[in-house]
Amino acid sequence: MKETEKKIPVEVLNASKSYRQGASEVLALDGVDLYVQPGTFVAVMGASGSGKSTLLHLLSGLTRPTSGRIQIEGQDLATLSDRELTHFRRQRIGLVFQSFNLVPSLTAADNILFPLYAAGIQPADDCGLMEIAARLGIEDRLSHRPDSLSGGEQQRVAIARSLITNPAIIFADEPTGSLDSETGQSICKLLRELCDQQNRTIMMVTHEPSVAAWADTVVVLRDGKIVGRFDSESFDDSQSLAAQYQSILETSGPIARSSAS
Ligand SMILES: Nc1ncnc2c1ncn2[C@@H]1O[C@H](COP(=O)(O)OP(=O)(O)OP(=O)(O)O)[C@@H](O)[C@H]1O
């Protein structure tokens, strides 16, 4: 087993994040603790504004917590300078977004290779591009620019881009949010396979129970706090998973976003 495979991919210790909004402050995350074991697929659910994206941004080092600790594969992100953090993210974390975030003027191949170019690395013949493209079923789309690809193909290119540095962890923020449900399900299946066949750890934000059903574990956020966590395999279908999610929300008290002026 490789050294990195033994490390806990995600550890969050009492992390909070507040944002200033004019004269007031919004507590977007409020004392979150979270451990994710290697090779686990975690779905993060919660209403709009519950802090899901903020959590993913903290984990990927796109923003820093106001207090608490974030460790990714044993690395305490607070000990890294901004420059080191950017390097760490590029090397160790794959990021996938709802809006794909592809560069319109670049071909699919160059979009996939972009993280290597950004790191000043000239892609070698064995950089894995063809293997990853074949794995994602886009090997015949590599010379196309994003505007001539379907939404599902664009998301596959974005996932391929997230894999080119071979990260152990992928963070996906509503990866199916811009796709029709059938295409969204095919993207979920792909993420599931990356977990099962390549032992990658995946954390995915979603509003959709039918998307969360592909995960091993569902974490429920409300008003910046984790108010529940359950195994999705305990539920036969996405309706019963949705019912469990609703029940957690209903039993966790009235919505009261913390804010202080
Ligand atoms: N950069 C920011 N500046 C100020 N407030 C912010 C910022 N980012 C998020 N917030 C606030 O923090 C809270 C949590 O936002 P966040 O985007 O994490 O929620 P979310 O659960 O991802 O919502 P959605 O499902 O709508 O994307 C919200 O009240 C939001 O307005």
The ligand as an ORCA input file, in Angstrom:
! r2SCAN-3c Opt
* xyz 0 1
  N     -17.840     34.941     -0.280
  C     -18.882     35.126      0.533
  N     -19.109     36.317      1.091
  C     -20.141     36.518      1.927
  N     -21.031     35.551      2.272
  C     -20.859     34.330      1.732
  C     -19.787     34.048      0.823
  N     -19.878     32.746      0.451
  C     -20.952     32.244      1.075
  N     -21.545     33.183      1.842
  C     -22.726     32.989      2.702
  O     -22.483     31.852      3.503
  C     -23.661     31.062      3.622
  C     -23.374     29.661      3.104
  O     -23.153     29.736      1.706
  P     -22.774     28.454      0.812
  O     -22.564     28.942     -0.578
  O     -21.682     27.698      1.449
  O     -24.133     27.608      0.914
  P     -24.609     26.378      0.027
  O     -25.210     25.398      0.964
  O     -23.504     25.899     -0.843
  O     -25.748     27.054     -0.852
  P     -26.259     26.698     -2.355
  O     -26.867     25.336     -2.265
  O     -27.263     27.771     -2.625
  O     -25.067     26.768     -3.253
  C     -24.737     31.791      2.843
  O     -25.486     32.572      3.752
  C     -23.969     32.667      1.891
  O     -24.691     33.855      1.578
*
